[in-house]
Amino acid sequence: MPEKKIAKVKLKSGKERSILRFHPWVFSGAIKEIEPGIGEGDIVEVFSSGNRYLATGHYQPSSIAVRLFTFLKQDINEDFWKKKLVDAINLREKLGFFNNENLNVFRLINAEGDGFPGLIIDYYNGTLVFQAHSAGMYLHLELFKKLLIELLGHKLKAIYDKSSAALPHKAQLKTEDGFIFGKASEIIVNEYGNKFFIDVIEGQKTGFFIDQRENRSLLKNFCKKKKVLNTFCYSGGFSVYALEDGATMVHSVDSSMKAIDLTDKNIEINFGNINNHISFREDVFGFLDNLEEKYDVIILDPPAFAKHTDALSQGLKGYARINKKAIENLMPGGILFTFSCSQIVSKEDFRTAVFQAAATAGRDVKIIYQLNQPADHPVSIFHPEGEYLKGLVLYVE
């Protein structure tokens, strides 16, 4: 990258407290002065009102004005980024992700959790999917490509950039999704012995919900000889695990035809033509309203009902409503796997919404597991907002 003078951001008096606690966000309301000429994605150094250096990050003209990636004053060059990538790769190696013949799908870079705010990189059987959510990280794309090719060697077959829909519109970056290294005509991953087709081009997020891997595996303890409903099924991950465990019948529901097609494809590549799985392209709320039979196990894994703070109240009502419907449609002794992926919904908020659902449904409900995202989605202890996935496994009497 060409050398560029690092601009300076000065905070208002007293606004440095969160940075001193290593929180990686600087909000626009905390800023007193910005050097003129700063563009979106530029690297900036943040100083206190008393001119004390605090941290370095990427600037963006939004409520989160600076996303910090280091709290040490140092040169931000190729060696800097290489060390950060090496640290992330080493963590995955320690966790056993590169050496497991039965698992070749995991998250390689998890934004703030790995010190790369605004960047997600997922590993799909040798293909990396790069998704930048900030202009700053996207501007490092070519450097990251070079370093990942060097660091991963034969473990890397291709890199697909899927940033166009994730980048802020204000950035006005000319982006086009596509392979920037190698090519993969079809990607099929192995997750604990189950096969999944990954649609990196048209699929949601980077192509697959890797963060539910361990929760899908846990489901196998509850489905033998049971009737299972998987709502908001997307690519049918929970459905595949339920069938693997010996469910007598699995119903998969999603409003998207693309999701239903993907679910059916994943069922077929794992089990061939079977008669104990049916997919329904329907609205989940409407489907639950019109049920004539009850289920032994229900999975609720909806999209985020609340993406912004001003939508929190309505989002919590949505979680309470959908959980009430699920609880009402469970057999006595049934199991409910229920989740929220809304970052702004806290564990306490989600649990309260589920409590309201149980109380309104008039069923006796016990929490038997409390779930979250897996180890390849680490959460910085200084950034609790990174713990976005909340889940409960409930026993409904």
Protein Blocks (a to p, Z undefined) as FASTA:
>chain_A
ZZdddddddddehilmmmmnopabdcfklpmbdcehiaehiacddddfkopafbdcdddd
dfblbccfbfbdcdddfklmmmmmmmmmmmmmmnopmmcfkbccdcfbgcjlnopghiac
ddeehiacdddfbfklmmmmmmmmmmmmmmnmmmpmbdcddfklmpcfklopacdeddfe
gjdfbdcddeehiacdddfklmghjlpafklmmmmmmmmmmmgopacddehklnommmmm
mmmnopabdcdddfbfklmmmmmmmmmmmnopafkbccddddfklmmmmccbdcfbdcdd
dddfbfbfklmmmmmmmmmmmmmmmmmmpcehiacddddfbfklcfklmmmmmmmmmmmn
opacddfbdcdddfklccdfklmmlmmbccdddddZZ
